[in-house]
Amino acid sequence: MLADRLEPLSVMGLPLHWHPDYPAWLIAKRQQHQGVHIITLNAEMAMQAEGNSRLRQTIQTADLIIPDGAGVVLYFRAQGKRIQRCPGIELAASLLTQLQNETVFFYGGAPGIAAEAARHWQQQRPRLSIYSQHGYLSDDEQQALQQQLQELQPGIILVGLGVPRQEFWITDHRHLCPQTIWIGVGGSFDIWAGRKARAPQWFCNHNLEWLYRLYQEPWRWRRMLALPQFAWRAFTYRKPRPQLSR
């Protein structure tokens, strides 16, 4: 069936999975009680993975890697492969909209942000049971969070700790809820809580959301340098040859 198939792709030696309907694929996995760790790959993360072996290994072992950033999409289009960008915030929102009678957990962000985001979604989806916890926890609070997750066994856990911290945290803790859909969602809680605005649809449709974010947060300009660096590295990348044993 279509919902069971992922098309494997690769950029800079990193895996990517293409599917025309990621929410349908994930809902099928949820119905089969199969846990999934989702990575939302963009140019900045790909460049971080170049110098961070742990992040690279985390991406390579994730269950689903989706094209979150414009740079990744444009790379494949230049190769003649037309794929659509799938921002993590949109994927998470689609799942929250489509799933029924599920327990959901929001973890991350500054104090109060995840709670506001949870209230926003709880008003829209009253049949979901949404819990939240901010990301500034003591060791004892972290242990209490892990125990809570183990007891709740949420269907979806959204982690907004930023890259690569959220990816590492999911990898280290997904054993607590082995049948759960785990997604690193970056700053999505800030947007759902109304603290930040997402780019207008025109920018999103034309792969220019990064430009709007730079306008909102000009201090991000150093991070935006990952875009041209990624373009050069992606198009000049050559897969390492395997070492011959002697």
VOGU-3710 file (C-alpha; in Angstrom, 3 decimals, decimal comma):
1> mladrlepls> 0,000/0,000/0,000  1,103/3,595/-0,648  1,007/4,467/3,056  3,555/1,726/3,790  6,219/2,898/1,344  8,966/5,444/1,868  11,298/6,401/-0,954  14,884/6,524/0,338  16,989/9,498/-0,790  20,317/10,916/0,338
11> vmglplhwhp> 21,991/14,315/0,661  25,591/14,751/1,838  25,539/11,123/2,933  22,518/11,764/5,152  19,322/9,770/4,594  16,010/11,348/3,657  12,645/9,669/3,220  10,191/10,936/0,639  6,467/10,246/0,871  3,534/12,230/-0,577
21> dypawliakr> 1,559/11,981/2,684  3,678/11,775/5,821  0,714/12,115/8,224  -1,020/9,109/6,643  2,172/7,055/6,943  2,585/8,032/10,592  -1,046/7,394/11,487  -0,694/3,922/9,983  2,387/3,340/12,162  0,510/4,577/15,221
31> qqhqgvhiit> -2,369/2,208/14,497  0,171/-0,609/14,264  1,645/0,452/17,654  5,025/1,153/16,076  7,134/3,939/17,530  8,762/6,476/15,197  11,538/9,027/15,724  11,180/11,840/13,175  14,032/14,138/12,149  13,154/17,379/10,344
41> lnaemamqae> 16,229/17,902/8,159  17,265/21,332/6,920  20,491/22,907/5,675  21,589/24,103/9,104  21,172/20,655/10,651  22,993/19,012/7,737  25,943/21,359/8,206  25,969/20,742/11,967  26,087/17,017/11,262  29,259/17,558/9,216
51> gnsrlrqtiq> 31,147/18,437/12,394  29,101/16,542/14,965  29,424/12,776/14,699  26,755/12,167/17,332  24,197/14,233/15,421  25,130/12,512/12,183  24,651/9,100/13,804  21,314/10,224/15,275  20,049/11,289/11,849  21,239/8,084/10,223
61> tadliipdga> 19,429/5,910/12,761  16,130/7,839/12,927  13,017/6,125/11,559  11,801/9,014/9,400  13,800/11,964/8,050  11,673/14,578/6,289  12,688/17,594/4,118  12,043/20,527/6,445  14,268/23,175/4,868  14,206/25,001/1,541
71> gvvlyfraqg> 17,847/24,153/0,885  17,174/20,414/0,996  14,173/20,721/-1,342  16,041/22,920/-3,839  18,977/20,507/-3,840  16,759/17,640/-4,961  14,952/19,803/-7,498  18,318/20,671/-9,039  18,895/16,913/-9,313  15,597/16,526/-11,182
81> kriqrcpgie> 13,690/15,162/-8,174  10,655/17,268/-7,272  9,776/16,903/-3,619  7,757/19,198/-1,405  9,013/20,772/1,777  7,402/19,395/4,947  8,048/21,743/7,891  8,000/19,994/11,242  5,464/22,461/12,625  3,041/21,581/9,814
91> laaslltqlq> 3,554/17,848/10,222  2,932/18,072/13,970  -0,162/20,234/13,437  -1,529/17,796/10,859  -1,145/14,885/13,286  -2,781/16,813/16,119  -5,672/17,655/13,808  -6,215/14,144/12,476  -5,664/11,936/15,507  -8,529/11,290/17,915
101> netvffygga> -8,626/10,345/21,605  -4,843/10,428/21,976  -2,573/11,535/24,790  -0,069/14,159/23,646  2,915/15,655/25,468  4,653/18,980/24,755  8,153/19,232/26,238  10,530/22,170/25,908  10,706/25,909/25,630  10,853/28,577/28,309
111> pgiaaeaarh> 8,578/28,308/31,352  4,964/28,889/30,374  5,424/28,526/26,616  4,640/24,810/26,265  1,660/25,244/28,607  0,273/28,075/26,450  0,814/26,031/23,300  -0,973/23,085/24,932  -3,937/25,295/25,855  -4,093/26,573/22,281
121> wqqqrprlsi> -4,374/23,043/20,925  -6,618/21,786/23,715  -9,200/24,407/22,761  -9,099/23,252/19,143  -8,893/19,525/19,844  -10,864/18,827/23,062  -10,772/15,081/22,416  -7,003/15,062/22,873  -5,420/14,884/26,331  -2,512/17,319/26,162
131> ysqhgylsdd> 0,165/17,584/28,858  3,137/19,946/28,909  6,442/20,642/30,628  8,948/23,438/30,007  12,540/22,662/29,160  14,306/24,239/32,163  14,323/21,361/34,629  16,516/20,354/37,551  17,827/16,808/37,720  14,998/15,819/40,061
141> eqqalqqqlq> 12,397/17,435/37,791  13,896/15,648/34,807  13,512/12,332/36,596  9,899/13,175/37,444  9,235/14,020/33,780  10,620/10,703/32,635  8,480/8,840/35,148  5,412/10,790/33,993  6,070/9,912/30,353  6,544/6,270/31,231
151> elqpgiilvg> 3,206/6,229/33,048  1,269/8,199/30,423  2,668/6,478/27,305  1,572/9,367/25,039  0,752/8,693/21,405  2,774/11,762/20,370  5,614/13,542/22,148  6,717/16,894/20,696  10,124/18,073/21,903  11,112/21,720/21,474
161> lgvprqefwi> 14,664/21,968/22,781  16,394/23,162/19,613  18,847/21,302/17,375  20,687/19,116/18,245  19,612/18,927/21,891  16,072/17,773/21,081  17,333/15,032/18,767  19,739/13,739/21,412  17,083/13,868/24,119  14,650/11,845/22,010
171> tdhrhlcpqt> 17,308/9,256/21,180  18,226/8,903/24,863  14,649/8,623/26,133  12,468/7,030/23,463  12,841/3,675/25,213  10,469/5,082/27,853  7,612/5,119/25,312  8,485/2,616/22,579  5,165/2,907/20,705  5,194/6,715/20,532
181> iwigvggsfd> 5,643/9,160/17,654  8,491/11,490/18,668  9,127/14,761/16,799  11,662/17,507/17,428  9,724/20,705/16,743  12,224/23,487/17,499  10,425/26,776/18,161  6,920/25,581/17,271  5,657/26,078/20,829  6,497/29,808/20,626
191> iwagrkarap> 4,348/30,131/17,507  1,416/28,123/18,889  1,616/30,119/22,117  1,367/33,354/20,141  4,802/34,585/21,206  6,195/34,572/17,656  4,636/34,805/14,202  5,296/32,384/11,397  6,121/33,685/7,925  3,174/34,632/5,672
201> qwfcnhnlew> 2,048/31,857/3,344  3,660/33,457/0,274  7,096/33,134/1,866  6,405/29,518/2,840  5,137/28,627/-0,639  8,267/30,037/-2,277  10,795/28,458/0,123  11,625/31,874/1,627  10,571/31,307/5,203  14,238/31,639/6,206
211> lyrlyqepwr> 14,239/35,192/4,827  11,243/36,183/6,923  12,851/34,691/10,027  15,989/36,708/9,301  13,838/39,849/9,053  12,232/39,021/12,423  15,488/37,988/14,097  18,448/39,683/12,365  20,812/38,178/14,951  20,308/34,873/13,129
221> wrrmlalpqf> 22,440/36,026/10,182  25,412/33,900/11,238  23,202/30,797/11,321  21,867/31,659/7,865  25,388/31,257/6,478  24,643/27,526/6,628  22,485/27,940/3,487  25,270/28,830/0,997  27,653/26,481/2,807  25,131/23,675/2,446
231> awraftyrkp> 24,589/24,438/-1,259  28,326/24,225/-1,976  28,890/21,149/0,184  25,830/19,278/-1,124  26,722/19,747/-4,783  30,408/18,883/-4,323  29,864/15,984/-1,908  31,379/12,664/-2,903  30,597/9,520/-0,995  33,723/8,258/0,799
241> rpqlsr> 35,190/5,143/-0,702  35,195/2,135/1,606  38,568/1,295/3,102  40,071/-1,871/1,676  41,131/-4,384/4,280  44,677/-5,625/4,068
//
